[in-house]
Amino acid sequence: MPVVKASLNLFGGDTVVVRCSDSCHIHLMSESSVRGRPQTDILSVEGKQSAYLSVPYSGTWRVLIDSHCQTLEHSISYVPA
């Protein structure tokens, strides 16, 4: 099962655009620290070929694409706020 990972430095209000050649699960994750304890915020879309995910706050965000297709083609981009 192919897994694609990417890391982006984004600002709040930016929109991450993910396109895939096959249906997949798309996750946008951010790690932040709240009172010294790590916390992860996750935005997900499942069973889609594309997703437009709005970033709620600035920071480093990780994109994870999970697919059952062995020859997955994909693109990850963002639209600034």
Contacts in CASP RR format, 6 or more apart in sequence:
PFRMAT RR
TARGET T0000
AUTHOR 0000-0000-0000
METHOD contacts of the structure
MODEL  1
MPVVKASLNLFGGDTVVVRCSDSCHIHLMSESSVRGRPQTDILSVEGKQS
AYLSVPYSGTWRVLIDSHCQTLEHSISYVPA
1 66 0 8 1.000
1 67 0 8 1.000
1 68 0 8 1.000
2 66 0 8 1.000
2 67 0 8 1.000
2 69 0 8 1.000
2 70 0 8 1.000
2 72 0 8 1.000
3 64 0 8 1.000
3 65 0 8 1.000
3 66 0 8 1.000
3 67 0 8 1.000
4 63 0 8 1.000
4 64 0 8 1.000
4 65 0 8 1.000
4 67 0 8 1.000
4 72 0 8 1.000
4 74 0 8 1.000
4 76 0 8 1.000
5 62 0 8 1.000
5 63 0 8 1.000
5 64 0 8 1.000
5 65 0 8 1.000
6 62 0 8 1.000
6 63 0 8 1.000
6 76 0 8 1.000
7 60 0 8 1.000
7 61 0 8 1.000
7 62 0 8 1.000
7 63 0 8 1.000
8 16 0 8 1.000
8 60 0 8 1.000
8 61 0 8 1.000
8 62 0 8 1.000
8 63 0 8 1.000
8 76 0 8 1.000
8 78 0 8 1.000
9 59 0 8 1.000
9 60 0 8 1.000
9 61 0 8 1.000
10 16 0 8 1.000
10 55 0 8 1.000
10 58 0 8 1.000
10 59 0 8 1.000
10 60 0 8 1.000
10 61 0 8 1.000
10 78 0 8 1.000
11 55 0 8 1.000
11 58 0 8 1.000
11 59 0 8 1.000
11 80 0 8 1.000
11 81 0 8 1.000
12 55 0 8 1.000
12 56 0 8 1.000
12 57 0 8 1.000
12 58 0 8 1.000
12 81 0 8 1.000
13 54 0 8 1.000
13 55 0 8 1.000
13 56 0 8 1.000
13 81 0 8 1.000
14 54 0 8 1.000
14 55 0 8 1.000
14 78 0 8 1.000
14 79 0 8 1.000
14 80 0 8 1.000
14 81 0 8 1.000
15 52 0 8 1.000
15 53 0 8 1.000
15 54 0 8 1.000
15 55 0 8 1.000
15 78 0 8 1.000
15 79 0 8 1.000
15 81 0 8 1.000
16 28 0 8 1.000
16 51 0 8 1.000
16 52 0 8 1.000
16 53 0 8 1.000
16 55 0 8 1.000
16 61 0 8 1.000
16 63 0 8 1.000
16 76 0 8 1.000
16 77 0 8 1.000
16 78 0 8 1.000
17 50 0 8 1.000
17 51 0 8 1.000
17 52 0 8 1.000
17 75 0 8 1.000
17 76 0 8 1.000
17 77 0 8 1.000
17 78 0 8 1.000
17 79 0 8 1.000
18 26 0 8 1.000
18 50 0 8 1.000
18 51 0 8 1.000
18 53 0 8 1.000
18 63 0 8 1.000
18 65 0 8 1.000
18 74 0 8 1.000
18 75 0 8 1.000
18 76 0 8 1.000
19 49 0 8 1.000
19 50 0 8 1.000
19 74 0 8 1.000
19 75 0 8 1.000
20 26 0 8 1.000
20 49 0 8 1.000
20 50 0 8 1.000
20 65 0 8 1.000
20 67 0 8 1.000
20 72 0 8 1.000
20 73 0 8 1.000
20 74 0 8 1.000
21 49 0 8 1.000
21 69 0 8 1.000
21 71 0 8 1.000
21 72 0 8 1.000
21 73 0 8 1.000
21 74 0 8 1.000
22 49 0 8 1.000
22 67 0 8 1.000
22 68 0 8 1.000
22 69 0 8 1.000
22 72 0 8 1.000
23 47 0 8 1.000
23 48 0 8 1.000
23 49 0 8 1.000
23 67 0 8 1.000
24 47 0 8 1.000
24 48 0 8 1.000
24 49 0 8 1.000
24 65 0 8 1.000
24 66 0 8 1.000
24 67 0 8 1.000
24 68 0 8 1.000
24 69 0 8 1.000
24 72 0 8 1.000
25 44 0 8 1.000
25 45 0 8 1.000
25 46 0 8 1.000
25 47 0 8 1.000
25 65 0 8 1.000
25 66 0 8 1.000
25 67 0 8 1.000
26 44 0 8 1.000
26 45 0 8 1.000
26 46 0 8 1.000
26 48 0 8 1.000
26 51 0 8 1.000
26 53 0 8 1.000
26 63 0 8 1.000
26 64 0 8 1.000
26 65 0 8 1.000
26 66 0 8 1.000
27 42 0 8 1.000
27 43 0 8 1.000
27 44 0 8 1.000
27 63 0 8 1.000
27 64 0 8 1.000
27 65 0 8 1.000
27 66 0 8 1.000
28 42 0 8 1.000
28 43 0 8 1.000
28 44 0 8 1.000
28 53 0 8 1.000
28 55 0 8 1.000
28 61 0 8 1.000
28 62 0 8 1.000
28 63 0 8 1.000
29 40 0 8 1.000
29 41 0 8 1.000
29 42 0 8 1.000
29 43 0 8 1.000
29 61 0 8 1.000
29 62 0 8 1.000
29 63 0 8 1.000
29 64 0 8 1.000
30 40 0 8 1.000
30 41 0 8 1.000
30 55 0 8 1.000
30 57 0 8 1.000
30 59 0 8 1.000
30 60 0 8 1.000
30 61 0 8 1.000
30 62 0 8 1.000
31 38 0 8 1.000
31 39 0 8 1.000
31 40 0 8 1.000
31 60 0 8 1.000
31 62 0 8 1.000
32 38 0 8 1.000
32 39 0 8 1.000
32 40 0 8 1.000
32 41 0 8 1.000
32 59 0 8 1.000
33 39 0 8 1.000
41 56 0 8 1.000
43 53 0 8 1.000
45 51 0 8 1.000
45 53 0 8 1.000
55 61 0 8 1.000
55 78 0 8 1.000
63 76 0 8 1.000
65 72 0 8 1.000
65 74 0 8 1.000
65 76 0 8 1.000
END
